[in-house]
Amino acid sequence: HNVTFGAQVTSIPERAFNNSPLSEISIPATVETIGSYAFSGCAALASVNLNDGLTRIGNRVFSNCTALTQIEIPATVETVGHPGYSDGSVFDGCTSLETLIIADGDTELSADFSCPSLKNLYLGRNCNNTWNNYDTPELSSVTLGTGITTIAKEAFKSCSKLASITISASVKNIHSYAFQNCSALKTVIIEDSAEPLVFAQDYTKDIYTDPPRYTYYSDWFKNAGIENLYIGRPTEISLFEHNPAYPFKGITSIKNLTIKNCEEIRANEFNGCTGLSEVTLPESLTTIGGSAFSDCAAISHIDLPESLTTIGGSAFSDCAA
């Protein structure tokens, strides 16, 4: 069963096809909004084609569409579901949905995409949704598109099946706890770029103390299982002067580290990475800060580039080398 929409249709009302026997739908570019529950309970619905022109998808539009395995959200969509409210995800009960594609775009998407069966995610633009273990416990593959500039706080926290992530060159900021407790995350690749990647610390302010008390949050990769780390661009830490923090310090699982396009390795940057044994440094490197590789006991050999002019105190203390 399918349905054909005429060119004059600009919106699909609430519950329009609720619990119908539809097996496929194609929404034309003339349609701008889809009302809540419009296709909810369409258990045979296996194919959905949404076109550019659509701007809003209402609450639980595809809930309990148990045959749906894949869907793409067009670049023109601005809102999906009712973000911030506990009235259910647009994909509640979609027990077969494994692949979600959010098309590349410039507009931030406000959405609730909680889906326990989701395994594969293409994220083509900024989205306020989090993909943590509570919302998407099966998520194992994430691809970041060129429209992504920010990875939100707790974005992939505790995604225990996520095995690798490539941070695209378009990403400018990674917020706190973004990959915390991703125990299966073995490979992290930060793509080459001349522009710095900012590891952003978030904070709360207690206005009832005098002076106000600030609490800072970082731990971007804490308890992640990283073994292979490629850093292809300079990195910075926001609010470092108020709360010194380090993305990779003390991650004992890291074995292989490659750094490119960087002039400086900050003090304490990889301090306590006790499993680190293979390090490749860039020809552009001029400074290694104090204790940068301190307590990296597995390092037995490291080639220092000719460009290096400054090595801080205890930079390689307690290394096997």
ZISULCOR-V727770 format. One record per pair of residues at least 24 apart in sequence whose C-alpha atoms are under 10 Angstrom apart, sorted by the first residue. I is the first residue (numbers start at 1). J is the second residue. Records with the same first field share a line. If there is no record, write none. Layout:
# ZISULCOR-V727770
I: J  J
This chain:
# ZISULCOR-V727770
1: 25  44  45
2: 26  45  47
3: 27
4: 28
5: 30  31
6: 30  31
7: 31
10: 34  53  54
11: 35  54  56
12: 36  38  39  57
13: 37  38  58
14: 38  39  40  58  59  61
15: 39  40  41  60  61
16: 40
17: 41  42  61
18: 42  43  61  62  63
19: 43  44  64  65
20: 44  45
21: 45
22: 46  47
23: 47  48  65  67  68
24: 48  49  68
25: 49  50
26: 50  51
27: 51  52  53  54
28: 52  53  54
29: 53  54
30: 54
31: 55  56
32: 56  57  76  77
33: 57  58  77  79
34: 58  59  61  80
35: 59  60  61  81
36: 60  61  62  63  80  81  82  90
37: 61  62  63  64  81  90
38: 62  63
39: 63  64  65
40: 64  65  66  90  91  92  93  94
41: 65  66  93  94
42: 66  67  68
43: 67  68  94
44: 68
45: 69
46: 70  71  96  97
47: 71
48: 72
49: 73  74
50: 74  77
51: 75  76  77
52: 76  77  103
53: 77
54: 78  79
55: 79  80  109
56: 80  81  110  111
57: 81  82  90  111
58: 82  89  90  111
59: 83  87  88  89  90  91  92  111  112
60: 87  88  89  90  91  92  93  112  113
61: 89  90  91  92
62: 89  90  91  92  93  94
63: 88  89  90  91  92  93  94  95
64: 90  91  92  93  94  95  96
65: 91  92  93  94  95  96  97
66: 91  92  93  94  95  96  97
67: 94  95  96  97
68: 94  95  96  97  98  99
69: 94  95  96  97  98  99  100  117  118
70: 96  97  98  99  100  101  118  120
71: 97  98  99  100  101  102
72: 99  100  101  102  103  122
73: 100  101  102  103  104  109  123  124
74: 101  102  103  104  105  124
75: 102  103  104  105  106  107  108  109  124  125
76: 103  104  105  106  107  108  109
77: 102  103  105  107  108  109  110  111
78: 107  108  109  110  111  127
79: 108  109  110  111  112  127
80: 109  110  111  112  113
81: 110  111  112  113
82: 110  111  112
83: 110  111  112  113  128  129
84: 110  111  112  128  129
85: 112
86: 112
87: 112
88: 112  113  114
89: 113  114  115  135
90: 114  115
91: 115  116  117  118
92: 116
93: 117
94: 118
98: 138  139
99: 139  141
100: 142
101: 143
102: 126  127  144  145
103: 145  146  147
104: 144  145  146  147  148
105: 145  146  147  148
106: 146  147  148  149
107: 147
108: 147  148  149
115: 139
119: 161  162
120: 162
123: 147  148
124: 148  149
125: 149  150  151
126: 150  151  152  171
127: 151  152  155
128: 152  153  155
129: 153  154  155  156
130: 154  155  156  157  178
131: 155  156  157  158  159  178
132: 156  157  158  159  160  178  179  180  181  182
133: 157  158  159  160  161  162  181  182
134: 158  159
135: 159
136: 160
137: 161  162
138: 162
139: 163
140: 164  165  184  185
141: 165
142: 166
143: 167  168
144: 168  169  170  171
145: 169  170  171
146: 170  171
147: 171
148: 172  173
149: 173  174  197
150: 174  175  198  200
151: 175  176  178  179  199  200
152: 176  177  178  200
153: 177  178  179  200  201  202  217  218  220
154: 178  179  180  220
155: 179  180
156: 180  181  182
157: 181  182  183  220  221  222  224
158: 182  183  184  223  224
159: 183  184  185  224
160: 184  185  224  225
161: 185
162: 186  187  224
163: 187  188  224  225  226
164: 188  189  226  228
165: 189  190
166: 190  191  230
167: 191  192  197  231  232
168: 192  193
169: 193  194  195  196  197  232  233
170: 195  197
171: 195  196  197  198
172: 196  197  198  199  200  235
173: 197  198  199  200  201  235  236  237  238
174: 198  199  200  201  218  220  237
175: 199  200  201  202  217  218  219  220  238
176: 200  201  202  203  216  217  218  219  220  221  222  247
177: 201  202  217  218  219  220  221  222
178: 218  219  220  221  222
179: 219  220  221  222  223  224
180: 218  219  220  221  222  223  224  225
181: 219  220  221  222  223  224  225
182: 221  222  223  224  225  226
183: 221  222  223  224  225  226
184: 223  224  225  226  227
185: 221  223  224  225  226  227  228
186: 224  225  226  227  228  229  253  254  255
187: 224  225  226  227  228  229  230  254  256
188: 225  226  227  228  229  230  231
189: 228  229  230  231  232  258
190: 229  230  231  232  233  234  235  259  260
191: 230  231  232  233  260
192: 230  231  232  233  234  259  260  261
193: 231  232  233  234  260  261  262
194: 232  233  234  260  261  262
195: 232  233  234  235  261
196: 232  233  234  235  236  237  261  262
197: 231  232  233  234  235  236  237
198: 234  235  236  237  238
199: 235  236  237  238  239  240  245  246  247
200: 236  237  238  239  240  245
201: 237  238  239  240  243  244  245
202: 238  239
203: 239
214: 242  243
215: 243
216: 242  243  244  245
217: 243  245
218: 243  244  245  246  247
219: 245  246  247  248  249
220: 245  246  247  248
221: 246  247  248  249  251
222: 247  248  249  250  251
223: 250  251  252  253
224: 248  251  252  253  254
225: 251  252  253  254
226: 251  252  253  254  255  256
227: 251  252  253  254  255  256  257  275  276
228: 253  254  255  256  257  258  276  278
229: 254  255  256  257  258  259  279
230: 256  257  258  259  260  280
231: 257  258  259  260  261  262
232: 258  259  260  261  262  282
233: 259  260  261  262  263
234: 259  260  261  262  263  264  265
235: 262  264  265  266
236: 266
244: 268
245: 269
246: 270  271
248: 272  273
249: 273  274  292  293
250: 274  275  295  296
251: 275  276
252: 276  296
254: 278
255: 279  298  299
256: 280
257: 281
258: 282
259: 283  284  285
260: 284  285
261: 285
262: 286  287
263: 287  288  307  308
264: 288  289  308  310
265: 289  290  292  293  311
266: 290  291  292  293  312  315
267: 291  292  293  294  311  312  313  314  315
268: 292  293  294  314  315
269: 293  294  315
270: 294  295  296  315
271: 295  296  315  316  317
272: 296  297  318
273: 297  298  299
274: 298  299  318  319
275: 299
276: 300  319
277: 301  302  319  320  321
278: 302
279: 303  304
280: 304  305
281: 305
282: 306  307  308
283: 307  308
284: 308
285: 309  310
286: 310  311
287: 311  312
288: 312  313  315  316
289: 313  314  315  316
290: 314  315  316  317
291: 315  316  317  318
292: 316  317
293: 317  318  319
294: 318  319
295: 319  320
296: 320  321
297: 321
